C-alpha cells in the first residue's frame, strides 16, 4: 500500500440496522499495476459478526470482485459511481 499521504478517503460510511451492517469505503490511491484506475474500494453488506457477506464488491487484491455468501466472481469495473449504484440496488433487493 502506498504511503498514507498519497491516499485520500473519497467516501466512507457505516450504517447498522437490525442485525445487518453496510460499510462503504472508497479511496483514491496512486495509479499502479495493482490499481490502474487509481481507486481502491470495499462495498460491504452483511450480518453483524457474520463470516460471509450478503453481498460485497472490492478490489483489495487488485482484482475487481463480487462476493455473495462464500461465492466470489471476478467482474468488469464499470467505474465507481456505476458500481456504487449497482451495490445499492442489490442491498435494497436483499433487504
mmCIF file as gemmi writes it, N, C-alpha and C atoms, coordinates in Angstrom:
data_model
loop_
_atom_site.group_PDB
_atom_site.id
_atom_site.type_symbol
_atom_site.label_atom_id
_atom_site.label_alt_id
_atom_site.label_comp_id
_atom_site.label_asym_id
_atom_site.label_entity_id
_atom_site.label_seq_id
_atom_site.pdbx_PDB_ins_code
_atom_site.Cartn_x
_atom_site.Cartn_y
_atom_site.Cartn_z
_atom_site.occupancy
_atom_site.B_iso_or_equiv
_atom_site.pdbx_formal_charge
_atom_site.auth_seq_id
_atom_site.auth_asym_id
_atom_site.pdbx_PDB_model_num
ATOM 1 N N . UNK Axp A 1 ? 0.854 -1.18 0 1 0 ? 1 A 1
ATOM 2 C CA . UNK Axp A 1 ? 0 0 0 1 0 ? 1 A 1
ATOM 3 C C . UNK Axp A 1 ? 0.893 1.235 0 1 0 ? 1 A 1
ATOM 4 N N . UNK Axp A 2 ? 0.54 2.269 -0.759 1 0 ? 2 A 1
ATOM 5 C CA . UNK Axp A 2 ? 1.364 3.47 -0.804 1 0 ? 2 A 1
ATOM 6 C C . UNK Axp A 2 ? 1.338 4.225 0.518 1 0 ? 2 A 1
ATOM 7 N N . UNK Axp A 3 ? 2.282 5.133 0.721 1 0 ? 3 A 1
ATOM 8 C CA . UNK Axp A 3 ? 2.277 5.928 1.956 1 0 ? 3 A 1
ATOM 9 C C . UNK Axp A 3 ? 0.935 6.63 2.139 1 0 ? 3 A 1
ATOM 10 N N . UNK Axp A 4 ? 0.528 6.815 3.383 1 0 ? 4 A 1
ATOM 11 C CA . UNK Axp A 4 ? -0.803 7.359 3.683 1 0 ? 4 A 1
ATOM 12 C C . UNK Axp A 4 ? -1.014 8.758 3.134 1 0 ? 4 A 1
ATOM 13 N N . UNK Axp A 5 ? 0.068 9.542 2.919 1 0 ? 5 A 1
ATOM 14 C CA . UNK Axp A 5 ? -0.126 10.886 2.397 1 0 ? 5 A 1
ATOM 15 C C . UNK Axp A 5 ? -0.495 10.88 0.914 1 0 ? 5 A 1
ATOM 16 N N . UNK Axp A 6 ? -0.387 9.727 0.258 1 0 ? 6 A 1
ATOM 17 C CA . UNK Axp A 6 ? -0.784 9.597 -1.141 1 0 ? 6 A 1
ATOM 18 C C . UNK Axp A 6 ? -2.169 8.98 -1.277 1 0 ? 6 A 1
ATOM 19 N N . UNK Axp A 7 ? -2.787 8.651 -0.175 1 0 ? 7 A 1
ATOM 20 C CA . UNK Axp A 7 ? -4.111 8.028 -0.165 1 0 ? 7 A 1
ATOM 21 C C . UNK Axp A 7 ? -5.111 9.037 0.37 1 0 ? 7 A 1
ATOM 22 N N . UNK Axp A 8 ? -6.218 9.192 -0.353 1 0 ? 8 A 1
ATOM 23 C CA . UNK Axp A 8 ? -7.27 10.112 0.069 1 0 ? 8 A 1
ATOM 24 C C . UNK Axp A 8 ? -8.583 9.34 0.204 1 0 ? 8 A 1
ATOM 25 N N . UNK Axp A 9 ? -9.256 9.516 1.335 1 0 ? 9 A 1
ATOM 26 C CA . UNK Axp A 9 ? -10.561 8.899 1.52 1 0 ? 9 A 1
ATOM 27 C C . UNK Axp A 9 ? -11.573 9.737 0.74 1 0 ? 9 A 1
ATOM 28 N N . UNK Axp A 10 ? -12.149 9.151 -0.287 1 0 ? 10 A 1
ATOM 29 C CA . UNK Axp A 10 ? -13.159 9.845 -1.081 1 0 ? 10 A 1
ATOM 30 C C . UNK Axp A 10 ? -14.536 9.731 -0.445 1 0 ? 10 A 1
ATOM 31 N N . UNK Axp A 11 ? -14.799 8.571 0.139 1 0 ? 11 A 1
ATOM 32 C CA . UNK Axp A 11 ? -16.103 8.355 0.793 1 0 ? 11 A 1
ATOM 33 C C . UNK Axp A 11 ? -15.961 7.21 1.778 1 0 ? 11 A 1
ATOM 34 N N . UNK Axp A 12 ? -16.549 7.396 2.949 1 0 ? 12 A 1
ATOM 35 C CA . UNK Axp A 12 ? -16.569 6.329 3.946 1 0 ? 12 A 1
ATOM 36 C C . UNK Axp A 12 ? -17.84 6.484 4.775 1 0 ? 12 A 1
ATOM 37 N N . UNK Axp A 13 ? -18.555 5.382 4.946 1 0 ? 13 A 1
ATOM 38 C CA . UNK Axp A 13 ? -19.79 5.409 5.722 1 0 ? 13 A 1
ATOM 39 C C . UNK Axp A 13 ? -20.074 4.003 6.233 1 0 ? 13 A 1
ATOM 40 N N . UNK Axp A 14 ? -20.563 3.926 7.451 1 0 ? 14 A 1
ATOM 41 C CA . UNK Axp A 14 ? -21.002 2.665 8.037 1 0 ? 14 A 1
ATOM 42 C C . UNK Axp A 14 ? -22.384 2.884 8.619 1 0 ? 14 A 1
ATOM 43 N N . UNK Axp A 15 ? -23.29 1.985 8.303 1 0 ? 15 A 1
ATOM 44 C CA . UNK Axp A 15 ? -24.655 2.05 8.837 1 0 ? 15 A 1
ATOM 45 C C . UNK Axp A 15 ? -25.029 0.69 9.373 1 0 ? 15 A 1
ATOM 46 N N . UNK Axp A 16 ? -25.611 0.704 10.56 1 0 ? 16 A 1
ATOM 47 C CA . UNK Axp A 16 ? -26.064 -0.534 11.188 1 0 ? 16 A 1
ATOM 48 C C . UNK Axp A 16 ? -27.567 -0.462 11.391 1 0 ? 16 A 1
ATOM 49 N N . UNK Axp A 17 ? -28.23 -1.581 11.162 1 0 ? 17 A 1
ATOM 50 C CA . UNK Axp A 17 ? -29.662 -1.674 11.405 1 0 ? 17 A 1
ATOM 51 C C . UNK Axp A 17 ? -30.002 -3.133 11.634 1 0 ? 17 A 1
ATOM 52 N N . UNK Axp A 18 ? -30.912 -3.345 12.591 1 0 ? 18 A 1
ATOM 53 C CA . UNK Axp A 18 ? -31.262 -4.703 12.997 1 0 ? 18 A 1
ATOM 54 C C . UNK Axp A 18 ? -29.973 -5.5 13.215 1 0 ? 18 A 1
ATOM 55 N N . UNK Axp A 19 ? -29.814 -6.616 12.517 1 0 ? 19 A 1
ATOM 56 C CA . UNK Axp A 19 ? -28.598 -7.415 12.676 1 0 ? 19 A 1
ATOM 57 C C . UNK Axp A 19 ? -27.696 -7.32 11.438 1 0 ? 19 A 1
ATOM 58 N N . UNK Axp A 20 ? -27.866 -6.256 10.655 1 0 ? 20 A 1
ATOM 59 C CA . UNK Axp A 20 ? -27.108 -6.076 9.417 1 0 ? 20 A 1
ATOM 60 C C . UNK Axp A 20 ? -26.214 -4.837 9.497 1 0 ? 20 A 1
ATOM 61 N N . UNK Axp A 21 ? -25.215 -4.8 8.61 1 0 ? 21 A 1
ATOM 62 C CA . UNK Axp A 21 ? -24.302 -3.664 8.53 1 0 ? 21 A 1
ATOM 63 C C . UNK Axp A 21 ? -23.959 -3.38 7.073 1 0 ? 21 A 1
ATOM 64 N N . UNK Axp A 22 ? -23.867 -2.109 6.749 1 0 ? 22 A 1
ATOM 65 C CA . UNK Axp A 22 ? -23.379 -1.661 5.451 1 0 ? 22 A 1
ATOM 66 C C . UNK Axp A 22 ? -22.129 -0.84 5.722 1 0 ? 22 A 1
ATOM 67 N N . UNK Axp A 23 ? -21.054 -1.191 5.056 1 0 ? 23 A 1
ATOM 68 C CA . UNK Axp A 23 ? -19.815 -0.421 5.196 1 0 ? 23 A 1
ATOM 69 C C . UNK Axp A 23 ? -19.292 -0.125 3.792 1 0 ? 23 A 1
ATOM 70 N N . UNK Axp A 24 ? -19.114 1.153 3.508 1 0 ? 24 A 1
ATOM 71 C CA . UNK Axp A 24 ? -18.612 1.593 2.207 1 0 ? 24 A 1
ATOM 72 C C . UNK Axp A 24 ? -17.349 2.41 2.439 1 0 ? 24 A 1
ATOM 73 N N . UNK Axp A 25 ? -16.299 2.077 1.702 1 0 ? 25 A 1
ATOM 74 C CA . UNK Axp A 25 ? -15.058 2.84 1.787 1 0 ? 25 A 1
ATOM 75 C C . UNK Axp A 25 ? -14.462 2.91 0.383 1 0 ? 25 A 1
ATOM 76 N N . UNK Axp A 26 ? -14.24 4.139 -0.072 1 0 ? 26 A 1
ATOM 77 C CA . UNK Axp A 26 ? -13.672 4.366 -1.394 1 0 ? 26 A 1
ATOM 78 C C . UNK Axp A 26 ? -12.467 5.28 -1.223 1 0 ? 26 A 1
ATOM 79 N N . UNK Axp A 27 ? -11.32 4.82 -1.707 1 0 ? 27 A 1
ATOM 80 C CA . UNK Axp A 27 ? -10.073 5.56 -1.565 1 0 ? 27 A 1
ATOM 81 C C . UNK Axp A 27 ? -9.504 5.928 -2.928 1 0 ? 27 A 1
ATOM 82 N N . UNK Axp A 28 ? -8.908 7.097 -3.011 1 0 ? 28 A 1
ATOM 83 C CA . UNK Axp A 28 ? -8.093 7.465 -4.159 1 0 ? 28 A 1
ATOM 84 C C . UNK Axp A 28 ? -6.667 7.059 -3.812 1 0 ? 28 A 1
ATOM 85 N N . UNK Axp A 29 ? -6.066 6.251 -4.656 1 0 ? 29 A 1
ATOM 86 C CA . UNK Axp A 29 ? -4.694 5.784 -4.435 1 0 ? 29 A 1
ATOM 87 C C . UNK Axp A 29 ? -3.881 6.086 -5.695 1 0 ? 29 A 1
ATOM 88 N N . UNK Axp A 30 ? -2.569 6.129 -5.582 1 0 ? 30 A 1
ATOM 89 C CA . UNK Axp A 30 ? -1.757 6.34 -6.786 1 0 ? 30 A 1
ATOM 90 C C . UNK Axp A 30 ? -2.011 5.225 -7.807 1 0 ? 30 A 1
ATOM 91 N N . UNK Axp A 31 ? -2.093 5.594 -9.066 1 0 ? 31 A 1
ATOM 92 C CA . UNK Axp A 31 ? -2.256 4.587 -10.116 1 0 ? 31 A 1
ATOM 93 C C . UNK Axp A 31 ? -1.036 3.682 -10.107 1 0 ? 31 A 1
ATOM 94 N N . UNK Axp A 32 ? -1.293 2.39 -10.25 1 0 ? 32 A 1
ATOM 95 C CA . UNK Axp A 32 ? -0.226 1.403 -10.22 1 0 ? 32 A 1
ATOM 96 C C . UNK Axp A 32 ? -0.686 0.19 -11.009 1 0 ? 32 A 1
ATOM 97 N N . UNK Axp A 33 ? 0.184 -0.789 -11.125 1 0 ? 33 A 1
ATOM 98 C CA . UNK Axp A 33 ? -0.203 -2.026 -11.797 1 0 ? 33 A 1
ATOM 99 C C . UNK Axp A 33 ? -1.37 -2.692 -11.064 1 0 ? 33 A 1
ATOM 100 N N . UNK Axp A 34 ? -1.345 -2.634 -9.735 1 0 ? 34 A 1
ATOM 101 C CA . UNK Axp A 34 ? -2.394 -3.255 -8.924 1 0 ? 34 A 1
ATOM 102 C C . UNK Axp A 34 ? -3.694 -2.453 -8.977 1 0 ? 34 A 1
ATOM 103 N N . UNK Axp A 35 ? -3.583 -1.112 -9.004 1 0 ? 35 A 1
ATOM 104 C CA . UNK Axp A 35 ? -4.76 -0.233 -9.012 1 0 ? 35 A 1
ATOM 105 C C . UNK Axp A 35 ? -4.657 0.745 -10.185 1 0 ? 35 A 1
ATOM 106 N N . UNK Axp A 36 ? -4.83 0.248 -11.431 1 0 ? 36 A 1
ATOM 107 C CA . UNK Axp A 36 ? -4.641 1.107 -12.604 1 0 ? 36 A 1
ATOM 108 C C . UNK Axp A 36 ? -5.633 2.267 -12.698 1 0 ? 36 A 1
ATOM 109 N N . UNK Axp A 37 ? -6.795 2.124 -12.056 1 0 ? 37 A 1
ATOM 110 C CA . UNK Axp A 37 ? -7.792 3.199 -12.081 1 0 ? 37 A 1
ATOM 111 C C . UNK Axp A 37 ? -7.522 4.257 -11.016 1 0 ? 37 A 1
ATOM 112 N N . UNK Axp A 38 ? -6.59 3.97 -10.09 1 0 ? 38 A 1
ATOM 113 C CA . UNK Axp A 38 ? -6.298 4.91 -9.012 1 0 ? 38 A 1
ATOM 114 C C . UNK Axp A 38 ? -7.361 4.925 -7.932 1 0 ? 38 A 1
ATOM 115 N N . UNK Axp A 39 ? -8.069 3.81 -7.795 1 0 ? 39 A 1
ATOM 116 C CA . UNK Axp A 39 ? -9.125 3.717 -6.786 1 0 ? 39 A 1
ATOM 117 C C . UNK Axp A 39 ? -9.055 2.349 -6.109 1 0 ? 39 A 1
ATOM 118 N N . UNK Axp A 40 ? -9.314 2.361 -4.814 1 0 ? 40 A 1
ATOM 119 C CA . UNK Axp A 40 ? -9.418 1.127 -4.031 1 0 ? 40 A 1
ATOM 120 C C . UNK Axp A 40 ? -10.735 1.234 -3.27 1 0 ? 40 A 1
ATOM 121 N N . UNK Axp A 41 ? -11.523 0.15 -3.265 1 0 ? 41 A 1
ATOM 122 C CA . UNK Axp A 41 ? -12.853 0.24 -2.659 1 0 ? 41 A 1
ATOM 123 C C . UNK Axp A 41 ? -13.267 -1.061 -1.989 1 0 ? 41 A 1
ATOM 124 N N . UNK Axp A 42 ? -14.187 -0.916 -1.063 1 0 ? 42 A 1
ATOM 125 C CA . UNK Axp A 42 ? -14.872 -2.032 -0.433 1 0 ? 42 A 1
ATOM 126 C C . UNK Axp A 42 ? -16.303 -1.605 -0.168 1 0 ? 42 A 1
ATOM 127 N N . UNK Axp A 43 ? -17.248 -2.312 -0.727 1 0 ? 43 A 1
ATOM 128 C CA . UNK Axp A 43 ? -18.683 -2.044 -0.545 1 0 ? 43 A 1
ATOM 129 C C . UNK Axp A 43 ? -19.266 -3.307 0.071 1 0 ? 43 A 1
ATOM 130 N N . UNK Axp A 44 ? -19.584 -3.262 1.343 1 0 ? 44 A 1
ATOM 131 C CA . UNK Axp A 44 ? -19.946 -4.472 2.083 1 0 ? 44 A 1
ATOM 132 C C . UNK Axp A 44 ? -21.344 -4.36 2.689 1 0 ? 44 A 1
ATOM 133 N N . UNK Axp A 45 ? -22.128 -5.412 2.508 1 0 ? 45 A 1
ATOM 134 C CA . UNK Axp A 45 ? -23.43 -5.553 3.171 1 0 ? 45 A 1
ATOM 135 C C . UNK Axp A 45 ? -23.47 -6.953 3.751 1 0 ? 45 A 1
ATOM 136 N N . UNK Axp A 46 ? -23.66 -7.049 5.056 1 0 ? 46 A 1
ATOM 137 C CA . UNK Axp A 46 ? -23.676 -8.369 5.671 1 0 ? 46 A 1
ATOM 138 C C . UNK Axp A 46 ? -24.31 -8.376 7.042 1 0 ? 46 A 1
ATOM 139 N N . UNK Axp A 47 ? -24.285 -9.525 7.651 1 0 ? 47 A 1
ATOM 140 C CA . UNK Axp A 47 ? -24.806 -9.693 9.002 1 0 ? 47 A 1
ATOM 141 C C . UNK Axp A 47 ? -23.716 -9.323 9.994 1 0 ? 47 A 1
ATOM 142 N N . UNK Axp A 48 ? -24.088 -8.623 11.044 1 0 ? 48 A 1
ATOM 143 C CA . UNK Axp A 48 ? -23.112 -8.269 12.074 1 0 ? 48 A 1
ATOM 144 C C . UNK Axp A 48 ? -22.495 -9.55 12.623 1 0 ? 48 A 1
ATOM 145 N N . UNK Axp A 49 ? -21.185 -9.591 12.654 1 0 ? 49 A 1
ATOM 146 C CA . UNK Axp A 49 ? -20.486 -10.753 13.186 1 0 ? 49 A 1
ATOM 147 C C . UNK Axp A 49 ? -20.464 -11.955 12.262 1 0 ? 49 A 1
ATOM 148 N N . UNK Axp A 50 ? -21.051 -11.834 11.065 1 0 ? 50 A 1
ATOM 149 C CA . UNK Axp A 50 ? -21.083 -12.961 10.135 1 0 ? 50 A 1
ATOM 150 C C . UNK Axp A 50 ? -19.769 -13.124 9.394 1 0 ? 50 A 1
ATOM 151 N N . UNK Axp A 51 ? -19.492 -14.337 8.965 1 0 ? 51 A 1
ATOM 152 C CA . UNK Axp A 51 ? -18.257 -14.609 8.232 1 0 ? 51 A 1
ATOM 153 C C . UNK Axp A 51 ? -18.367 -14.238 6.754 1 0 ? 51 A 1
ATOM 154 N N . UNK Axp A 52 ? -19.484 -14.553 6.141 1 0 ? 52 A 1
ATOM 155 C CA . UNK Axp A 52 ? -19.652 -14.304 4.712 1 0 ? 52 A 1
ATOM 156 C C . UNK Axp A 52 ? -20.566 -13.101 4.493 1 0 ? 52 A 1
ATOM 157 N N . UNK Axp A 53 ? -20.252 -12.276 3.501 1 0 ? 53 A 1
ATOM 158 C CA . UNK Axp A 53 ? -21.117 -11.13 3.221 1 0 ? 53 A 1
ATOM 159 C C . UNK Axp A 53 ? -22.413 -11.578 2.545 1 0 ? 53 A 1
ATOM 160 N N . UNK Axp A 54 ? -23.433 -10.77 2.69 1 0 ? 54 A 1
ATOM 161 C CA . UNK Axp A 54 ? -24.621 -10.977 1.863 1 0 ? 54 A 1
ATOM 162 C C . UNK Axp A 54 ? -24.228 -10.602 0.44 1 0 ? 54 A 1
ATOM 163 N N . UNK Axp A 55 ? -23.622 -9.421 0.298 1 0 ? 55 A 1
ATOM 164 C CA . UNK Axp A 55 ? -23.027 -9.003 -0.974 1 0 ? 55 A 1
ATOM 165 C C . UNK Axp A 55 ? -21.892 -8.03 -0.675 1 0 ? 55 A 1
ATOM 166 N N . UNK Axp A 56 ? -20.801 -8.173 -1.417 1 0 ? 56 A 1
ATOM 167 C CA . UNK Axp A 56 ? -19.664 -7.261 -1.254 1 0 ? 56 A 1
ATOM 168 C C . UNK Axp A 56 ? -18.96 -7.114 -2.596 1 0 ? 56 A 1
ATOM 169 N N . UNK Axp A 57 ? -18.555 -5.889 -2.868 1 0 ? 57 A 1
ATOM 170 C CA . UNK Axp A 57 ? -17.706 -5.596 -4.019 1 0 ? 57 A 1
ATOM 171 C C . UNK Axp A 57 ? -16.398 -5.046 -3.472 1 0 ? 57 A 1
ATOM 172 N N . UNK Axp A 58 ? -15.276 -5.493 -4.024 1 0 ? 58 A 1
ATOM 173 C CA . UNK Axp A 58 ? -13.995 -4.931 -3.605 1 0 ? 58 A 1
ATOM 174 C C . UNK Axp A 58 ? -12.928 -5.203 -4.654 1 0 ? 58 A 1
ATOM 175 N N . UNK Axp A 59 ? -11.835 -4.482 -4.507 1 0 ? 59 A 1
ATOM 176 C CA . UNK Axp A 59 ? -10.656 -4.723 -5.331 1 0 ? 59 A 1
ATOM 177 C C . UNK Axp A 59 ? -9.407 -4.708 -4.46 1 0 ? 59 A 1
ATOM 178 N N . UNK Axp A 60 ? -9.528 -5.188 -3.244 1 0 ? 60 A 1
ATOM 179 C CA . UNK Axp A 60 ? -8.437 -5.145 -2.273 1 0 ? 60 A 1
ATOM 180 C C . UNK Axp A 60 ? -7.177 -5.849 -2.757 1 0 ? 60 A 1
ATOM 181 N N . UNK Axp A 61 ? -7.327 -6.844 -3.591 1 0 ? 61 A 1
ATOM 182 C CA . UNK Axp A 61 ? -6.165 -7.596 -4.063 1 0 ? 61 A 1
ATOM 183 C C . UNK Axp A 61 ? -5.791 -7.2 -5.491 1 0 ? 61 A 1
ATOM 184 N N . UNK Axp A 62 ? -6.367 -6.076 -5.957 1 0 ? 62 A 1
ATOM 185 C CA . UNK Axp A 62 ? -6.077 -5.608 -7.308 1 0 ? 62 A 1
ATOM 186 C C . UNK Axp A 62 ? -6.965 -6.21 -8.378 1 0 ? 62 A 1
ATOM 187 N N . UNK Axp A 63 ? -7.898 -7.049 -7.981 1 0 ? 63 A 1
ATOM 188 C CA . UNK Axp A 63 ? -8.854 -7.674 -8.9 1 0 ? 63 A 1
ATOM 189 C C . UNK Axp A 63 ? -10.249 -7.237 -8.466 1 0 ? 63 A 1
ATOM 190 N N . UNK Axp A 64 ? -11.062 -6.798 -9.413 1 0 ? 64 A 1
ATOM 191 C CA . UNK Axp A 64 ? -12.432 -6.387 -9.095 1 0 ? 64 A 1
ATOM 192 C C . UNK Axp A 64 ? -13.268 -7.64 -8.878 1 0 ? 64 A 1
ATOM 193 N N . UNK Axp A 65 ? -13.878 -7.722 -7.685 1 0 ? 65 A 1
ATOM 194 C CA . UNK Axp A 65 ? -14.63 -8.929 -7.323 1 0 ? 65 A 1
ATOM 195 C C . UNK Axp A 65 ? -16 -8.591 -6.756 1 0 ? 65 A 1
ATOM 196 N N . UNK Axp A 66 ? -16.906 -9.537 -6.956 1 0 ? 66 A 1
ATOM 197 C CA . UNK Axp A 66 ? -18.225 -9.511 -6.319 1 0 ? 66 A 1
ATOM 198 C C . UNK Axp A 66 ? -18.325 -10.771 -5.474 1 0 ? 66 A 1
ATOM 199 N N . UNK Axp A 67 ? -18.67 -10.579 -4.21 1 0 ? 67 A 1
ATOM 200 C CA . UNK Axp A 67 ? -18.833 -11.688 -3.271 1 0 ? 67 A 1
ATOM 201 C C . UNK Axp A 67 ? -20.313 -11.79 -2.915 1 0 ? 67 A 1
ATOM 202 N N . UNK Axp A 68 ? -20.825 -12.998 -2.912 1 0 ? 68 A 1
ATOM 203 C CA . UNK Axp A 68 ? -22.182 -13.25 -2.41 1 0 ? 68 A 1
ATOM 204 C C . UNK Axp A 68 ? -22.093 -14.54 -1.608 1 0 ? 68 A 1
ATOM 205 N N . UNK Axp A 69 ? -22.26 -14.407 -0.284 1 0 ? 69 A 1
ATOM 206 C CA . UNK Axp A 69 ? -22.026 -15.553 0.576 1 0 ? 69 A 1
ATOM 207 C C . UNK Axp A 69 ? -20.575 -15.963 0.442 1 0 ? 69 A 1
ATOM 208 N N . UNK Axp A 70 ? -20.347 -17.243 0.201 1 0 ? 70 A 1
ATOM 209 C CA . UNK Axp A 70 ? -18.962 -17.703 0.044 1 0 ? 70 A 1
ATOM 210 C C . UNK Axp A 70 ? -18.55 -17.809 -1.423 1 0 ? 70 A 1
ATOM 211 N N . UNK Axp A 71 ? -19.376 -17.277 -2.327 1 0 ? 71 A 1
ATOM 212 C CA . UNK Axp A 71 ? -19.082 -17.283 -3.754 1 0 ? 71 A 1
ATOM 213 C C . UNK Axp A 71 ? -18.391 -15.976 -4.147 1 0 ? 71 A 1
ATOM 214 N N . UNK Axp A 72 ? -17.322 -16.097 -4.914 1 0 ? 72 A 1
ATOM 215 C CA . UNK Axp A 72 ? -16.574 -14.931 -5.384 1 0 ? 72 A 1
ATOM 216 C C . UNK Axp A 72 ? -16.447 -15.018 -6.899 1 0 ? 72 A 1
ATOM 217 N N . UNK Axp A 73 ? -16.725 -13.894 -7.576 1 0 ? 73 A 1
ATOM 218 C CA . UNK Axp A 73 ? -16.556 -13.854 -9.021 1 0 ? 73 A 1
ATOM 219 C C . UNK Axp A 73 ? -15.821 -12.576 -9.415 1 0 ? 73 A 1
ATOM 220 N N . UNK Axp A 74 ? -14.945 -12.682 -10.383 1 0 ? 74 A 1
ATOM 221 C CA . UNK Axp A 74 ? -14.267 -11.517 -10.922 1 0 ? 74 A 1
ATOM 222 C C . UNK Axp A 74 ? -15.251 -10.785 -11.828 1 0 ? 74 A 1
ATOM 223 N N . UNK Axp A 75 ? -15.25 -9.452 -11.752 1 0 ? 75 A 1
ATOM 224 C CA . UNK Axp A 75 ? -16.198 -8.647 -12.531 1 0 ? 75 A 1
ATOM 225 C C . UNK Axp A 75 ? -15.457 -7.563 -13.303 1 0 ? 75 A 1
ATOM 226 N N . UNK Axp A 76 ? -16.072 -7.067 -14.378 1 0 ? 76 A 1
ATOM 227 C CA . UNK Axp A 76 ? -15.505 -5.889 -15.031 1 0 ? 76 A 1
ATOM 228 C C . UNK Axp A 76 ? -15.761 -4.671 -14.147 1 0 ? 76 A 1
ATOM 229 N N . UNK Axp A 77 ? -14.931 -3.665 -14.263 1 0 ? 77 A 1
ATOM 230 C CA . UNK Axp A 77 ? -15.083 -2.456 -13.449 1 0 ? 77 A 1
ATOM 231 C C . UNK Axp A 77 ? -15.731 -1.362 -14.287 1 0 ? 77 A 1
ATOM 232 N N . UNK Axp A 78 ? -17.01 -1.031 -13.975 1 0 ? 78 A 1
ATOM 233 C CA . UNK Axp A 78 ? -17.727 -0.029 -14.768 1 0 ? 78 A 1
ATOM 234 C C . UNK Axp A 78 ? -17.493 1.409 -14.305 1 0 ? 78 A 1
ATOM 235 N N . UNK Axp A 79 ? -16.682 1.594 -13.265 1 0 ? 79 A 1
ATOM 236 C CA . UNK Axp A 79 ? -16.481 2.908 -12.655 1 0 ? 79 A 1
ATOM 237 C C . UNK Axp A 79 ? -17.114 2.917 -11.275 1 0 ? 79 A 1
ATOM 238 N N . UNK Axp A 80 ? -16.63 3.8 -10.421 1 0 ? 80 A 1
ATOM 239 C CA . UNK Axp A 80 ? -17.078 3.827 -9.028 1 0 ? 80 A 1
ATOM 240 C C . UNK Axp A 80 ? -18.556 4.147 -8.907 1 0 ? 80 A 1
ATOM 241 N N . UNK Axp A 81 ? -19.023 5.179 -9.6 1 0 ? 81 A 1
ATOM 242 C CA . UNK Axp A 81 ? -20.425 5.592 -9.456 1 0 ? 81 A 1
ATOM 243 C C . UNK Axp A 81 ? -21.381 4.49 -9.903 1 0 ? 81 A 1
ATOM 244 N N . UNK Axp A 82 ? -21.1 3.871 -11.029 1 0 ? 82 A 1
ATOM 245 C CA . UNK Axp A 82 ? -21.96 2.796 -11.538 1 0 ? 82 A 1
ATOM 246 C C . UNK Axp A 82 ? -21.95 1.611 -10.581 1 0 ? 82 A 1
ATOM 247 N N . UNK Axp A 83 ? -20.757 1.258 -10.092 1 0 ? 83 A 1
ATOM 248 C CA . UNK Axp A 83 ? -20.655 0.124 -9.166 1 0 ? 83 A 1
ATOM 249 C C . UNK Axp A 83 ? -21.378 0.417 -7.86 1 0 ? 83 A 1
ATOM 250 N N . UNK Axp A 84 ? -21.284 1.646 -7.363 1 0 ? 84 A 1
ATOM 251 C CA . UNK Axp A 84 ? -21.979 2.022 -6.134 1 0 ? 84 A 1
ATOM 252 C C . UNK Axp A 84 ? -23.491 1.935 -6.319 1 0 ? 84 A 1
ATOM 253 N N . UNK Axp A 85 ? -24.003 2.376 -7.459 1 0 ? 85 A 1
ATOM 254 C CA . UNK Axp A 85 ? -25.448 2.255 -7.724 1 0 ? 85 A 1
ATOM 255 C C . UNK Axp A 85 ? -25.867 0.794 -7.782 1 0 ? 85 A 1
ATOM 256 N N . UNK Axp A 86 ? -25.055 -0.034 -8.428 1 0 ? 86 A 1
ATOM 257 C CA . UNK Axp A 86 ? -25.353 -1.471 -8.507 1 0 ? 86 A 1
ATOM 258 C C . UNK Axp A 86 ? -25.402 -2.085 -7.114 1 0 ? 86 A 1
ATOM 259 N N . UNK Axp A 87 ? -24.425 -1.737 -6.283 1 0 ? 87 A 1
ATOM 260 C CA . UNK Axp A 87 ? -24.378 -2.227 -4.907 1 0 ? 87 A 1
ATOM 261 C C . UNK Axp A 87 ? -25.634 -1.788 -4.137 1 0 ? 87 A 1
ATOM 262 N N . UNK Axp A 88 ? -25.987 -0.514 -4.237 1 0 ? 88 A 1
ATOM 263 C CA . UNK Axp A 88 ? -27.171 -0.009 -3.532 1 0 ? 88 A 1
ATOM 264 C C . UNK Axp A 88 ? -28.433 -0.72 -3.997 1 0 ? 88 A 1
ATOM 265 N N . UNK Axp A 89 ? -28.557 -0.977 -5.275 1 0 ? 89 A 1
ATOM 266 C CA . UNK Axp A 89 ? -29.718 -1.713 -5.796 1 0 ? 89 A 1
ATOM 267 C C . UNK Axp A 89 ? -29.765 -3.125 -5.223 1 0 ? 89 A 1
ATOM 268 N N . UNK Axp A 90 ? -28.607 -3.786 -5.127 1 0 ? 90 A 1
ATOM 269 C CA . UNK Axp A 90 ? -28.572 -5.145 -4.58 1 0 ? 90 A 1
ATOM 270 C C . UNK Axp A 90 ? -28.905 -5.17 -3.09 1 0 ? 90 A 1
ATOM 271 N N . UNK Axp A 91 ? -28.428 -4.165 -2.363 1 0 ? 91 A 1
ATOM 272 C CA . UNK Axp A 91 ? -28.769 -4.083 -0.935 1 0 ? 91 A 1
ATOM 273 C C . UNK Axp A 91 ? -30.281 -3.975 -0.773 1 0 ? 91 A 1
ATOM 274 N N . UNK Axp A 92 ? -30.901 -3.11 -1.564 1 0 ? 92 A 1
ATOM 275 C CA . UNK Axp A 92 ? -32.36 -2.95 -1.491 1 0 ? 92 A 1
ATOM 276 C C . UNK Axp A 92 ? -33.07 -4.259 -1.832 1 0 ? 92 A 1
ATOM 277 N N . UNK Axp A 93 ? -32.573 -4.99 -2.797 1 0 ? 93 A 1
ATOM 278 C CA . UNK Axp A 93 ? -33.176 -6.272 -3.185 1 0 ? 93 A 1
ATOM 279 C C . UNK Axp A 93 ? -33.102 -7.276 -2.029 1 0 ? 93 A 1
ATOM 280 N N . UNK Axp A 94 ? -31.977 -7.29 -1.314 1 0 ? 94 A 1
ATOM 281 C CA . UNK Axp A 94 ? -31.782 -8.246 -0.227 1 0 ? 94 A 1
ATOM 282 C C . UNK Axp A 94 ? -32.489 -7.837 1.065 1 0 ? 94 A 1
ATOM 283 N N . UNK Axp A 95 ? -32.818 -6.589 1.199 1 0 ? 95 A 1
ATOM 284 C CA . UNK Axp A 95 ? -33.479 -6.118 2.42 1 0 ? 95 A 1
ATOM 285 C C . UNK Axp A 95 ? -34.916 -6.475 2.35 1 0 ? 95 A 1
